[in-house]
Amino acid sequence: MLDIVTGWLPDRVLSRILPQVMAIRNFEMVCARRIQRLKFNSGHGASPTIFDKLLNPHLNKGRPVPSQAHLTAEAILMSLAGTDTTANALVVGTYGVLNNEAVLKKLTKELREAVPDPEDTTSMTTVK
């Protein structure tokens, strides 16, 4: 429905009157380009992705390979779902630490010992 309403507006107009919609459209275009690259390079990466599996006609067992639009929608869904899940986990974890004074003190002490200078770039190995 949104595409019907905004589809006829030039991007420069849409970005001025509905910048949020333009941001969504841009994200969709980024996902579509990535899917195109995956289709071109399918099976040639260091480790297979879910899209390699979806694009493999032998694994689809008689079902057609999903269209570009379907794969783009899947990419958007996975990105948004992953973002939401991660954000919720971070909120719950942060809330738990901040509401437990003993945990907060211990974490603060451990981080200050591991990273004495907060301006210094520290490797993840040191932080772990």
DSSP file with accessible surface (Angstrom, degrees, kcal/mol):
  #  RESIDUE AA STRUCTURE BP1 BP2  ACC     N-H-->O    O-->H-N    N-H-->O    O-->H-N    TCO  KAPPA ALPHA  PHI   PSI    X-CA   Y-CA   Z-CA
    1    1 A M     >        0   0  174      0, 0.0     4,-1.9     0, 0.0     5,-0.2   0.000 360.0 360.0 360.0 -44.1    0.0    0.0    0.0
    2    2 A L  H  >  +     0   0   89      1,-0.2     4,-3.1     2,-0.2     5,-0.3   0.893 360.0  54.9 -61.6 -38.9    2.8    2.4    0.9
    3    3 A D  H  > S+     0   0   99      1,-0.2     4,-2.5     2,-0.2    -1,-0.2   0.867 105.4  52.9 -61.2 -37.2    4.5    1.7   -2.4
    4    4 A I  H  4 S+     0   0  126      2,-0.2     4,-0.5     1,-0.2    -1,-0.2   0.935 114.7  41.0 -64.0 -43.1    1.3    2.7   -4.2
    5    5 A V  H  < S+     0   0   77     -4,-1.9     3,-0.2     1,-0.2    -2,-0.2   0.914 129.1  28.2 -72.7 -41.7    1.1    6.0   -2.4
    6    6 A T  H >< S+     0   0    2     -4,-3.1     3,-1.3    -5,-0.2    -2,-0.2   0.613  97.9  87.2 -97.9 -12.8    4.8    6.8   -2.5
    7    7 A G  T 3< S+     0   0   48     -4,-2.5    -1,-0.2    -5,-0.3    -3,-0.1   0.784  89.8  48.3 -61.0 -29.6    5.8    5.0   -5.7
    8    8 A W  T 3  S+     0   0  190     -4,-0.5    -1,-0.3    -3,-0.2    -2,-0.1   0.587  91.7  95.5 -89.9  -7.5    5.0    7.9   -8.0
    9    9 A L  S <  S-     0   0   24     -3,-1.3    -3,-0.0    -4,-0.1     2,-0.0  -0.658  81.2-116.8 -83.8 134.3    6.8   10.5   -5.9
   10   10 A P    >>  -     0   0   65      0, 0.0     4,-2.8     0, 0.0     3,-0.6  -0.370  27.0-115.2 -62.9 149.1   10.4   11.3   -7.0
   11   11 A D  H 3> S+     0   0   74      1,-0.2     4,-2.9     2,-0.2     5,-0.2   0.868 114.6  56.8 -55.9 -39.0   13.0   10.4   -4.3
   12   12 A R  H 3> S+     0   0  183      1,-0.2     4,-0.7     2,-0.2    -1,-0.2   0.875 112.3  41.8 -65.3 -33.3   14.0   14.1   -3.8
   13   13 A V  H X> S+     0   0   46     -3,-0.6     4,-2.2     2,-0.2     3,-0.7   0.930 114.6  50.7 -74.8 -46.8   10.3   15.0   -3.0
   14   14 A L  H 3X S+     0   0    0     -4,-2.8     4,-3.0     1,-0.2     8,-0.3   0.907 106.1  55.5 -59.0 -40.8    9.8   11.9   -0.9
   15   15 A S  H 3< S+     0   0   53     -4,-2.9    -1,-0.2    -5,-0.2    -2,-0.2   0.797 111.2  45.6 -65.8 -24.8   12.9   12.5    1.2
   16   16 A R  H << S+     0   0  215     -4,-0.7    -1,-0.2    -3,-0.7    -2,-0.2   0.867 123.4  30.6 -85.1 -38.2   11.7   16.0    2.1
   17   17 A I  H  < S+     0   0  103     -4,-2.2    -2,-0.2     1,-0.2    -3,-0.2   0.788 137.1  19.4 -94.7 -27.1    8.1   15.2    3.0
   18   18 A L     X  +     0   0   64     -4,-3.0     4,-2.0    -5,-0.3     3,-0.5  -0.529  64.3 164.9-139.4  70.8    8.5   11.6    4.3
   19   19 A P  H  > S+     0   0   68      0, 0.0     4,-2.2     0, 0.0     5,-0.1   0.844  77.4  58.2 -60.7 -30.8   12.1   11.0    5.3
   20   20 A Q  H  > S+     0   0  132      2,-0.2     4,-1.9     1,-0.2     5,-0.1   0.914 106.5  48.0 -65.0 -40.1   11.3    7.9    7.3
   21   21 A V  H  > S+     0   0   22     -3,-0.5     4,-2.6     1,-0.2    -1,-0.2   0.907 109.9  52.7 -66.9 -38.9    9.7    6.3    4.2
   22   22 A M  H  X S+     0   0   17     -4,-2.0     4,-2.7    -8,-0.3    -1,-0.2   0.899 106.5  53.3 -64.0 -38.4   12.8    7.2    2.2
   23   23 A A  H  X S+     0   0   59     -4,-2.2     4,-2.3     2,-0.2    -1,-0.2   0.916 110.1  47.7 -62.8 -40.7   15.0    5.6    4.8
   24   24 A I  H  X S+     0   0  104     -4,-1.9     4,-2.5     2,-0.2    -2,-0.2   0.924 111.5  50.2 -65.1 -43.7   13.0    2.4    4.5
   25   25 A R  H  X S+     0   0   36     -4,-2.6     4,-2.2     1,-0.2    -2,-0.2   0.913 110.5  50.0 -61.7 -42.1   13.2    2.5    0.7
   26   26 A N  H  X S+     0   0   71     -4,-2.7     4,-2.3     2,-0.2    -1,-0.2   0.915 109.9  50.3 -62.9 -42.4   17.0    3.0    0.9
   27   27 A F  H  X S+     0   0   72     -4,-2.3     4,-2.5     1,-0.2    -2,-0.2   0.916 109.4  51.6 -62.5 -40.9   17.3    0.0    3.2
   28   28 A E  H  X S+     0   0   80     -4,-2.5     4,-2.5     1,-0.2    -1,-0.2   0.911 109.5  50.0 -61.5 -41.1   15.2   -2.1    0.8
   29   29 A M  H  X S+     0   0   75     -4,-2.2     4,-2.5     2,-0.2    -2,-0.2   0.901 109.3  51.1 -66.4 -38.9   17.5   -1.0   -2.1
   30   30 A V  H  X S+     0   0   43     -4,-2.3     4,-2.3     2,-0.2    -2,-0.2   0.942 111.8  47.4 -62.2 -45.8   20.6   -2.0    0.0
   31   31 A C  H  X S+     0   0    7     -4,-2.5     4,-2.4     1,-0.2    -2,-0.2   0.916 110.8  51.8 -62.0 -42.2   19.1   -5.4    0.7
   32   32 A A  H  X S+     0   0   27     -4,-2.5     4,-2.3     1,-0.2    -1,-0.2   0.913 109.8  49.1 -62.9 -41.8   18.2   -5.9   -2.9
   33   33 A R  H  X S+     0   0  132     -4,-2.5     4,-2.2     1,-0.2    -1,-0.2   0.906 110.8  50.3 -64.7 -39.5   21.7   -5.1   -4.1
   34   34 A R  H  X S+     0   0  144     -4,-2.3     4,-2.5     2,-0.2    -2,-0.2   0.901 109.4  50.8 -65.5 -39.3   23.2   -7.5   -1.5
   35   35 A I  H  X S+     0   0    2     -4,-2.4     4,-2.9     2,-0.2    -1,-0.2   0.919 108.1  53.1 -64.1 -40.6   20.9  -10.2   -2.7
   36   36 A Q  H  X S+     0   0  103     -4,-2.3     4,-2.1     1,-0.2    -2,-0.2   0.928 110.3  47.3 -58.8 -45.4   21.9   -9.6   -6.3
   37   37 A R  H  X S+     0   0  137     -4,-2.2     4,-2.4     1,-0.2    -1,-0.2   0.909 112.0  50.3 -63.0 -41.2   25.6  -10.0   -5.3
   38   38 A L  H  X S+     0   0   48     -4,-2.5     4,-0.6     2,-0.2    -2,-0.2   0.900 109.0  51.4 -63.2 -40.4   24.7  -13.2   -3.4
   39   39 A K  H >< S+     0   0   82     -4,-2.9     3,-0.6     1,-0.2    -1,-0.2   0.916 112.7  46.1 -62.6 -39.7   22.9  -14.6   -6.4
   40   40 A F  H 3< S+     0   0  173     -4,-2.1    -2,-0.2     1,-0.2    -1,-0.2   0.881 124.0  32.9 -69.5 -37.5   26.0  -13.8   -8.5
   41   41 A N  H >< S+     0   0   79     -4,-2.4     3,-2.3    -5,-0.2     4,-0.3   0.203  83.4 153.0-104.7  12.7   28.4  -15.3   -6.0
   42   42 A S  T << S+     0   0   37     -4,-0.6    -3,-0.1    -3,-0.6    -4,-0.0  -0.177  72.0   9.6 -51.5 129.5   26.2  -18.1   -4.6
   43   43 A G  T 3  S+     0   0   61      4,-0.1    -1,-0.3     1,-0.0    -4,-0.1   0.427 107.2  91.6  83.8  -0.8   28.2  -21.0   -3.2
   44   44 A H    <   +     0   0  154     -3,-2.3    -2,-0.1     3,-0.1     2,-0.1   0.386  60.7 103.7-107.7   3.4   31.5  -19.2   -3.6
   45   45 A G  S    S-     0   0   52     -4,-0.3    -7,-0.0     1,-0.1    -3,-0.0  -0.287  84.3-106.8 -82.4 171.0   31.7  -17.7   -0.1
   46   46 A A  S    S+     0   0  118      1,-0.2    -1,-0.1    -2,-0.1     0, 0.0   0.890 107.4  13.0 -64.6 -39.4   33.9  -18.8    2.9
   47   47 A S  S    S-     0   0   84      0, 0.0    -1,-0.2     0, 0.0    -4,-0.1  -0.999  91.9-105.5-138.5 141.3   30.8  -20.2    4.6
   48   48 A P        -     0   0   90      0, 0.0     2,-0.2     0, 0.0    -6,-0.0  -0.315  31.5-150.1 -67.3 147.3   27.3  -20.7    3.2
   49   49 A T     >  -     0   0   55      1,-0.1     4,-1.5    -4,-0.0     3,-0.3  -0.627  32.7-101.8-105.8 171.5   24.5  -18.3    4.1
   50   50 A I  H  > S+     0   0   91      1,-0.2     4,-2.3    -2,-0.2     5,-0.2   0.855 124.2  58.2 -61.2 -30.2   20.8  -19.0    4.3
   51   51 A F  H  > S+     0   0   22      1,-0.2     4,-2.3     2,-0.2    -1,-0.2   0.863  99.0  56.6 -71.8 -32.4   20.5  -17.3    0.9
   52   52 A D  H  > S+     0   0   15     -3,-0.3     4,-0.7     2,-0.2    -1,-0.2   0.911 109.7  47.1 -60.4 -40.8   22.9  -19.9   -0.6
   53   53 A K  H >< S+     0   0  113     -4,-1.5     3,-0.7     1,-0.2    -2,-0.2   0.925 112.3  48.4 -66.2 -43.5   20.5  -22.6    0.6
   54   54 A L  H 3< S+     0   0   43     -4,-2.3    -1,-0.2     1,-0.2    -2,-0.2   0.830 112.4  49.4 -66.7 -31.1   17.5  -20.7   -0.8
   55   55 A L  H 3< S+     0   0   23     -4,-2.3    -1,-0.2    -5,-0.2    -2,-0.2   0.581  86.5  99.2 -85.0  -9.1   19.2  -20.2   -4.1
   56   56 A N    XX  -     0   0   54     -4,-0.7     3,-1.0    -3,-0.7     4,-0.8  -0.675  58.1-161.7 -83.3 110.3   20.2  -23.8   -4.5
   57   57 A P  T 34>S+     0   0   81      0, 0.0     5,-0.5     0, 0.0     3,-0.4   0.818  88.5  60.3 -63.4 -26.2   17.7  -25.5   -6.8
   58   58 A H  T 345S+     0   0  164      1,-0.2     3,-0.5     2,-0.2    -2,-0.1   0.814 105.8  47.0 -71.0 -28.7   18.8  -29.0   -5.6
   59   59 A L  T <45S+     0   0   81     -3,-1.0    -1,-0.2    -6,-0.2    -6,-0.0   0.609  96.9  72.4 -86.8 -12.7   17.8  -28.2   -2.0
   60   60 A N  T ><5S-     0   0   11     -4,-0.8     3,-2.0    -3,-0.4    -1,-0.2   0.527  90.1-143.8 -81.6  -7.1   14.4  -26.7   -3.0
   61   61 A K  T 3 5S-     0   0  176     -3,-0.5    -3,-0.1    -4,-0.3    -2,-0.1   0.887  73.4 -34.2  46.8  56.9   13.1  -30.2   -3.7
   62   62 A G  T 3 <S+     0   0   83     -5,-0.5    -1,-0.3     1,-0.3    -4,-0.1   0.262 111.1 118.2  89.3 -15.7   10.9  -29.3   -6.7
   63   63 A R  S <  S-     0   0  157     -3,-2.0    -1,-0.3    -6,-0.1    -3,-0.1  -0.602  72.7-102.9 -81.1 148.8    9.9  -25.8   -5.4
   64   64 A P        -     0   0  115      0, 0.0    -1,-0.1     0, 0.0     3,-0.1  -0.353  39.4 -98.3 -68.9 151.7   11.0  -22.9   -7.5
   65   65 A V        -     0   0   61      1,-0.1   -10,-0.1   -10,-0.1   -11,-0.1  -0.492  53.4 -97.9 -64.8 134.4   13.9  -20.8   -6.4
   66   66 A P        -     0   0   25      0, 0.0    -1,-0.1     0, 0.0    -3,-0.0  -0.215  41.3-110.0 -57.8 148.7   12.6  -17.7   -4.6
   67   67 A S     >  -     0   0   70      1,-0.1     4,-2.7    -3,-0.1     5,-0.2  -0.212  27.1-104.3 -73.1 167.1   12.3  -14.5   -6.6
   68   68 A Q  H  > S+     0   0   47      1,-0.2     4,-2.6     2,-0.2     5,-0.2   0.911 123.6  51.4 -57.0 -44.1   14.5  -11.5   -6.1
   69   69 A A  H  > S+     0   0   73      1,-0.2     4,-2.4     2,-0.2    -1,-0.2   0.913 110.5  48.0 -62.4 -42.2   11.6   -9.7   -4.4
   70   70 A H  H  > S+     0   0   84      2,-0.2     4,-2.3     1,-0.2    -2,-0.2   0.930 113.1  47.5 -65.2 -44.8   11.0  -12.7   -2.0
   71   71 A L  H  X S+     0   0    0     -4,-2.7     4,-2.3     2,-0.2    -2,-0.2   0.891 111.3  51.2 -65.0 -37.7   14.8  -12.9   -1.1
   72   72 A T  H  X S+     0   0    7     -4,-2.6     4,-2.5    -5,-0.2    -1,-0.2   0.930 109.7  49.9 -63.8 -43.5   14.9   -9.1   -0.5
   73   73 A A  H  X S+     0   0   56     -4,-2.4     4,-2.7     1,-0.2    -2,-0.2   0.905 110.4  50.7 -61.5 -40.3   11.9   -9.4    1.8
   74   74 A E  H  X S+     0   0   58     -4,-2.3     4,-2.7     2,-0.2    -1,-0.2   0.908 109.5  50.7 -63.2 -41.7   13.6  -12.2    3.7
   75   75 A A  H  X S+     0   0   11     -4,-2.3     4,-2.4     2,-0.2    -2,-0.2   0.921 111.8  47.0 -63.3 -43.1   16.8  -10.1    4.0
   76   76 A I  H  X S+     0   0   37     -4,-2.5     4,-2.7     2,-0.2     5,-0.3   0.942 112.9  49.5 -63.1 -46.4   14.8   -7.2    5.4
   77   77 A L  H  X S+     0   0  108     -4,-2.7     4,-3.0     1,-0.2     5,-0.3   0.928 112.3  47.0 -60.0 -45.7   12.9   -9.5    7.8
   78   78 A M  H  X S+     0   0   69     -4,-2.7     4,-2.5     2,-0.2     5,-0.2   0.902 112.7  49.9 -65.2 -39.6   16.1  -11.1    9.1
   79   79 A S  H  X S+     0   0   48     -4,-2.4     4,-2.1    -5,-0.2    -2,-0.2   0.940 115.5  42.1 -63.6 -46.8   17.8   -7.8    9.5
   80   80 A L  H  X S+     0   0  100     -4,-2.7     4,-2.6     2,-0.2     5,-0.2   0.910 115.3  49.2 -68.4 -41.7   15.0   -6.3   11.5
   81   81 A A  H  X S+     0   0   49     -4,-3.0     4,-2.6    -5,-0.3     5,-0.2   0.929 112.8  48.0 -64.0 -42.9   14.3   -9.4   13.5
   82   82 A G  H  X S+     0   0   35     -4,-2.5     4,-2.3    -5,-0.3     5,-0.2   0.896 112.2  49.5 -64.6 -38.4   18.0   -9.7   14.4
   83   83 A T  H  X S+     0   0   93     -4,-2.1     4,-2.7    -5,-0.2    -2,-0.2   0.937 112.8  46.5 -65.8 -45.3   18.2   -6.0   15.4
   84   84 A D  H  X S+     0   0   95     -4,-2.6     4,-2.7     2,-0.2     5,-0.2   0.930 113.2  48.6 -64.9 -44.4   15.1   -6.2   17.6
   85   85 A T  H  X S+     0   0   91     -4,-2.6     4,-2.3    -5,-0.2    -1,-0.2   0.933 114.2  45.9 -62.2 -46.2   16.3   -9.4   19.3
   86   86 A T  H  X S+     0   0   84     -4,-2.3     4,-2.5    -5,-0.2    -2,-0.2   0.928 112.5  50.7 -63.5 -44.5   19.7   -7.9   20.0
   87   87 A A  H  X S+     0   0   45     -4,-2.7     4,-2.4     1,-0.2    -2,-0.2   0.923 111.3  48.1 -60.8 -44.0   18.3   -4.6   21.2
   88   88 A N  H  X S+     0   0   83     -4,-2.7     4,-2.6     1,-0.2     5,-0.2   0.912 111.2  50.3 -64.2 -41.7   15.9   -6.4   23.6
   89   89 A A  H  X S+     0   0   64     -4,-2.3     4,-2.6    -5,-0.2    -1,-0.2   0.915 111.7  48.6 -62.2 -41.6   18.7   -8.6   25.0
   90   90 A L  H  X S+     0   0  110     -4,-2.5     4,-2.7     2,-0.2     5,-0.2   0.901 111.8  49.1 -65.9 -39.3   20.9   -5.5   25.5
   91   91 A V  H  X S+     0   0   95     -4,-2.4     4,-2.7     2,-0.2     5,-0.2   0.948 113.9  45.0 -64.7 -47.9   18.1   -3.7   27.3
   92   92 A V  H  X S+     0   0  105     -4,-2.6     4,-2.5     2,-0.2    -2,-0.2   0.931 115.6  47.5 -63.7 -43.9   17.3   -6.6   29.6
   93   93 A G  H  X S+     0   0   39     -4,-2.6     4,-2.4    -5,-0.2    -2,-0.2   0.932 113.6  46.9 -63.3 -45.3   21.0   -7.2   30.3
   94   94 A T  H  X S+     0   0   78     -4,-2.7     4,-2.9     2,-0.2     5,-0.2   0.928 112.3  50.4 -62.7 -43.7   21.7   -3.6   31.0
   95   95 A Y  H  X S+     0   0  159     -4,-2.7     4,-1.8    -5,-0.2    -1,-0.2   0.928 110.5  50.4 -60.1 -43.8   18.6   -3.3   33.3
   96   96 A G  H  < S+     0   0   38     -4,-2.5    -1,-0.2    -5,-0.2    -2,-0.2   0.908 112.9  45.1 -62.4 -42.7   19.7   -6.4   35.2
   97   97 A V  H >< S+     0   0   38     -4,-2.4     3,-1.4     1,-0.2     7,-0.5   0.937 113.7  49.0 -66.6 -46.4   23.3   -5.1   35.7
   98   98 A L  H 3< S+     0   0  106     -4,-2.9    -1,-0.2     1,-0.3    -2,-0.2   0.775 111.2  50.5 -67.5 -24.9   22.1   -1.6   36.8
   99   99 A N  T 3< S+     0   0  103     -4,-1.8     2,-0.5    -5,-0.2    -1,-0.3   0.343 101.4  66.9 -95.7   6.9   19.5   -3.0   39.2
  100  100 A N    <>  -     0   0   76     -3,-1.4     4,-2.6    -4,-0.2     3,-0.2  -0.873  64.4-168.6-128.1  99.7   22.0   -5.3   41.0
  101  101 A E  H  > S+     0   0  132     -2,-0.5     4,-2.7     1,-0.2     5,-0.2   0.864  85.9  53.0 -60.1 -37.6   24.6   -3.2   42.8
  102  102 A A  H  > S+     0   0   71      1,-0.2     4,-2.3     2,-0.2    -1,-0.2   0.929 112.0  45.1 -65.0 -43.6   26.9   -6.1   43.5
  103  103 A V  H  > S+     0   0   64     -3,-0.2     4,-2.9     2,-0.2     5,-0.2   0.922 112.8  51.5 -65.4 -43.0   27.0   -7.1   39.8
  104  104 A L  H  X S+     0   0   61     -4,-2.6     4,-2.7    -7,-0.5    -2,-0.2   0.929 111.5  46.7 -61.1 -44.8   27.5   -3.5   38.7
  105  105 A K  H  X S+     0   0  135     -4,-2.7     4,-2.6    -5,-0.2    -1,-0.2   0.926 114.2  47.4 -63.8 -44.2   30.5   -3.0   41.1
  106  106 A K  H  X S+     0   0  137     -4,-2.3     4,-2.6    -5,-0.2    -2,-0.2   0.932 114.1  46.7 -63.8 -44.5   32.1   -6.3   40.1
  107  107 A L  H  X S+     0   0   68     -4,-2.9     4,-2.7     2,-0.2     5,-0.2   0.931 112.7  49.5 -63.7 -44.1   31.7   -5.5   36.4
  108  108 A T  H  X S+     0   0   44     -4,-2.7     4,-2.5    -5,-0.2    -2,-0.2   0.932 112.3  48.2 -60.6 -44.8   33.0   -2.0   36.8
  109  109 A K  H  X S+     0   0  127     -4,-2.6     4,-2.0     1,-0.2    -2,-0.2   0.936 112.9  47.7 -61.4 -47.7   36.0   -3.3   38.7
  110  110 A E  H  X S+     0   0   96     -4,-2.6     4,-2.3     1,-0.2    -1,-0.2   0.904 113.1  48.1 -62.6 -41.4   36.8   -6.0   36.1
  111  111 A L  H  X S+     0   0   76     -4,-2.7     4,-2.9     1,-0.2    -1,-0.2   0.907 110.6  50.7 -68.1 -39.2   36.4   -3.5   33.2
  112  112 A R  H  < S+     0   0  180     -4,-2.5    -1,-0.2    -5,-0.2    -2,-0.2   0.863 112.8  47.1 -66.6 -34.0   38.7   -1.0   34.9
  113  113 A E  H  < S+     0   0  123     -4,-2.0    -2,-0.2    -5,-0.2    -1,-0.2   0.899 117.5  41.7 -71.3 -41.9   41.3   -3.6   35.5
  114  114 A A  H  < S+     0   0   30     -4,-2.3    -2,-0.2     1,-0.3    -3,-0.2   0.841 129.4  28.4 -74.0 -33.6   41.1   -5.0   31.9
  115  115 A V     <  +     0   0   32     -4,-2.9    -1,-0.3    -5,-0.2    -2,-0.1  -0.719  66.4 168.8-130.5  79.9   40.9   -1.5   30.3
  116  116 A P  S    S+     0   0  112      0, 0.0    -1,-0.1     0, 0.0    -2,-0.1   0.861  75.4  46.7 -63.4 -34.2   42.7    1.0   32.6
  117  117 A D    >   -     0   0   84      1,-0.1     3,-1.9     2,-0.0    -5,-0.0  -0.894  68.7-165.4-111.4 104.4   42.7    3.8   30.0
  118  118 A P  T 3  S+     0   0  108      0, 0.0    -1,-0.1     0, 0.0     4,-0.1   0.727  89.6  59.8 -62.9 -18.0   39.2    4.1   28.4
  119  119 A E  T 3  S+     0   0  171      2,-0.1     2,-0.2    -3,-0.1    -2,-0.0   0.661  88.4  92.1 -81.5 -15.9   40.7    6.2   25.6
  120  120 A D  S <  S-     0   0   96     -3,-1.9     2,-0.6     1,-0.1    -3,-0.0  -0.561  84.5-118.8 -79.4 140.2   43.0    3.3   24.6
  121  121 A T        -     0   0  134     -2,-0.2     2,-0.4    -6,-0.0    -2,-0.1  -0.713  36.0-165.8 -80.2 123.1   41.7    0.9   22.0
  122  122 A T        -     0   0   44     -2,-0.6     2,-0.1    -4,-0.1    -7,-0.1  -0.895  17.4-119.3-114.4 141.5   41.6   -2.5   23.6
  123  123 A S     >  -     0   0   61     -2,-0.4     4,-1.8     1,-0.1     3,-0.2  -0.347  22.8-119.1 -74.4 156.8   41.2   -5.8   21.8
  124  124 A M  H  > S+     0   0  127      1,-0.2     4,-2.8     2,-0.2    -1,-0.1   0.838 114.1  62.2 -63.3 -31.3   38.2   -8.0   22.5
  125  125 A T  H  4 S+     0   0  120      1,-0.2    -1,-0.2     2,-0.2    -3,-0.0   0.932 104.7  46.7 -61.4 -42.8   40.6  -10.7   23.8
  126  126 A T  H  4 S+     0   0   75     -3,-0.2    -2,-0.2     1,-0.2    -1,-0.2   0.924 112.7  49.1 -65.3 -43.7   41.8   -8.4   26.6
  127  127 A V  H  <        0   0   57     -4,-1.8    -2,-0.2     1,-0.2    -1,-0.2   0.904 360.0 360.0 -64.2 -40.4   38.2   -7.4   27.5
  128  128 A K     <        0   0  197     -4,-2.8    -1,-0.2    -5,-0.2    -2,-0.2   0.901 360.0 360.0 -62.7 360.0   37.2  -11.1   27.6
